[in-house]
Amino acid sequence: MTALATRAGLPALLARLHGTPLASWAATLPDLLADKLARGHGDLTRWQAAVDALPALDARQRELAETFHLAGPCSDAQRAALEQALKGLIPWRKGPFELFGMHIDTEWRSDWKWARIAPHLDLRGKRVLDVGCGNGYYQWRMLGAGADCVIGVDPNWLFFCQFLAMKHYLPELPAWHLPLALEELPASLEGFDTVFSMGVLYHRRSPIDHLLALKDCLMRGGELLLETLVVEGDAQTVLVPEDRYAQMRNVWFLPSVAALELWLRRAGFVDVRCIDVSVTSVEEQRSTEWMRFQSLPEFLDPQDRSKTIEGLPAPRRAALLARKP
């Protein structure tokens, strides 16, 4: 087993999944991850070096339920080293994170989204899968909400290293990030109580296939939390951008909430309900010191912020719950 796999907590994950419906899948992970690491990424060595440079600090105070906040003894020199190491992992998109008196002001105020959906969830004692987990911000919040364990999958190596940076200070907590795509998980996995897919569906060329794959990951009676871009309209309303949407090339389908509910029912889900619809504000998504590239303010029509720069409806996001029968 590679050093990076060990640092990611793979031995603890294998032990955690022993005797569960996921045990046979877990047994394949060491070889699968070794193969992925062998192919790696051109910047992976640099990002690993940033994680290696993190100072040894003791997170004596931890808050994950209301925010992500770690605190403990930290000298000025240690805080400077912490900041330098974490800035080696820029851009930071999901957050924010508070570590030992240092604030990572991420592109997204992901805590706002979590505050909208968390009251509708019961994660206590649940085994959770977070598909497209990014840097793992929501995984930590899921643990704060009482989840028994959380596995995130996302093939982005930078996000993987950002997760490892937080795992460095919370090594014993039952959260794991696997640098895999949903398509790399076995069919009919059926091992999770709750599955999250947030900000993924509109990047999929075949959205129904994505919903079916998510359902495959759930145990019978399990719950899906689906969050995605939507437009206003009836059950037959779906926006397919001609080219870009808010400067993103890989946006394929933006359904109405009613159409999304229909898709979920066609995919075999029951008890489908929308729990939140909100228009994304330029306060919720914007450039920061920790994410210096263009962001939502530059993607909207400067004369009419109800439209994207392409003249399409500005980002509106919905969160829905559905159950696998």
HUQUIGI-V301086 format. One record per helix or strand. SS is the DSSP state (a for helix, b for strand). FROM is the first residue (numbers start at 1). TO is the last residue. If there is no record, write none. Layout:
# HUQUIGI-V301086
[[SS	FROM	TO] [SS	FROM	TO]]
This chain:
# HUQUIGI-V301086
[[a	3	7] [a	10	17] [a	23	39] [a	44	52] [b	61	63] [b	69	71] [a	76	87] [b	97	99] [b	102	104] [b	108	108] [a	110	120] [b	127	131] [a	137	144] [b	149	153] [a	157	167] [b	175	178] [a	182	184] [b	192	198] [a	201	203] [a	207	217] [b	218	231] [b	238	239] [b	245	245] [b	248	248] [b	254	256] [a	257	266] [b	269	279] [b	285	285] [b	288	288] [b	291	291] [a	296	299] [b	300	301] [b	304	308] [b	313	313] [b	316	324]]
